Amino acid sequence: MEHRDEHDATPRATPVPAPSGPRGWSAGRTVALVLALAVGLPVLGLGGLWLLFAPRPVVTTAVGDDGREVELRWAEHPGQADVTIDEALDGPSLEDGLEEGAAMVAEMQDALSARSGVDWTTPPGGSDDQVVFPSENGWGGPSLLRTVNLPTQQTTSVPEAWSDKQEAVAIIGEVAARHGWSEPVLDDDRWPQSEADRVRSTGGASYERQVVVTGGVEGPHGQWLAFGFQDLSKDVDGRFTEDFRLLAEQGWEPDSLTLSYGANALLPEADRAEFERRAAPFAGQEVPPGRES
């Protein structure tokens, strides 16, 4: 089929980003990470907030072999602008992604306890918090793909020496590698900033002096794991300690290592047939830009 655009999507404001994998694991690498996790915000999906920021609908015209024109309304696409149809179908189901993510985090917790000597405590909210969120497709419509944010796990203490933090990151990386994930990357290596900004946002000009150190690991099919250290022993002027006071009252640990697993686009097994049916008219077509592209 030959493809012609009637009009392209007009860029619109994007909802507040937060840390995650290829899309969600971003440069929100300061106390904002801890704050966002602590207040229970979904790190990627933000529930149905996308409805407030829906872009102008995109319509393209496809010309079939019989010469007839067919309008494709991309708001009806069941996937996402930055995930191909094949990627969505080839990835793990929502159910498998949840199971694998929880198992990998538990494996990391066991390894960190055994080798770094940390203990884990239940984060505020318990296990009843929502972990699966709806998503949009990037062209102004809902997607059948789901966003996942498992509860953030936290320790009751934090390794204070930089060498001990490095060892903890290495342990995270070893477990991630066994699951076929990438190597860990620290946010201040991936997104360098000026010394003044780094001191303001993390509490120190180097990893040895930072109150907050964050990073992430990327998994296949939009899966991600964010980790962070908060070490108030490095808080020389008390800014971070003061900011954290209310969160401590909610049950968050002032000195901790945190692990947070999520995924950007997992398809529930029960929706697979419907996804294939609705995706069929869009297969092979040139994909117009979406808000998330």
Number of C-alpha atoms within 10 A of each C-alpha: 12 13 16 15 15 10 12 14 18 13 12 13 9 12 13 9 16 23 28 29 25 18 18 23 26 19 18 19 25 22 22 15 20 21 15 15 22 21 13 16 15 21 26 25 25 17 17 13 14 20 13 9 14 20 21 15 18 22 19 20 18 21 14 12 9 7 10 9 16 13 14 17 17 24 23 18 25 24 31 27 21 17 17 13 20 10 16 20 17 11 17 20 21 22 13 15 21 20 11 15 23 17 12 18 21 14 15 20 23 16 18 22 15 11 11 17 12 20 17 17 13 15 20 19 14 8 11 7 12 15 15 19 17 19 26 28 26 27 27 24 21 21 22 22 26 20 27 28 27 22 25 20 21 26 23 16 19 26 20 19 13 14 11 13 20 13 16 23 20 15 19 25 20 17 18 22 15 10 14 11 18 17 18 21 17 19 21 18 9 12 10 11 13 9 12 11 13 19 16 13 20 24 27 21 17 15 18 14 20 24 26 27 25 24 25 29 24 22 21 16 20 21 27 27 28 27 26 26 26 27 24 21 15 18 19 14 9 12 12 21 18 11 12 18 12 11 17 14 9 13 14 24 22 20 21 24 27 23 22 23 26 31 32 26 29 27 24 17 15 11 14 15 10 12 22 16 10 15 15 12 15 17 13 11 15 13 15 18 16 23 23 16 11
